[in-house]
């Protein structure tokens, strides 16, 4: 007795490979979507700003304050020591130098180590105590009390202990 193709009983669908392959593709997409959703819910995206227009205006004002320091012809020399900072401000007109300045010492990635100092001085020389700074890149910002101008500089400590900030770029 000979058998033909029509006499064989086909295997059930769950024993064949093609249905599982076709089910696996959408199932993988669903699993990837769930994983993406979990990551999105559990992680904080600190870069998103609620009021981006207000942030943009603040950036423009900041640029204006740097331009103001350039117009005044200000420059600064910073000397950083283990527990102190000395700033010598210079301007073409000596009477334009403030009596007090605000100095912000910030680490680019470790916000907990940032320091804000209010320094008083005479003839453009300001000195004050500074908590010890760790090795690495530090950002220095100098501004007057009225926050009408500001100057920015950066240094890699401890190799650069003396920093020159000149907003005019010369």
Secondary structure, DSSP 4 states (H G I P E B T S, - for coil): ----GGGSPPPPGGGSHHHHHHHHHHHHHHHHHHHHHHHHHHS--TT--S-HHHHHHHHHHHHHHHHHHHHHT-EEEEEE-SSEEEEEEE-SSGGGS-SEEEEEEEESS-GGG-EEEEEEEETTEEEEE-PPPPSEEEEEEEEETT-S-EEEEEEEETT--EEEEETT--
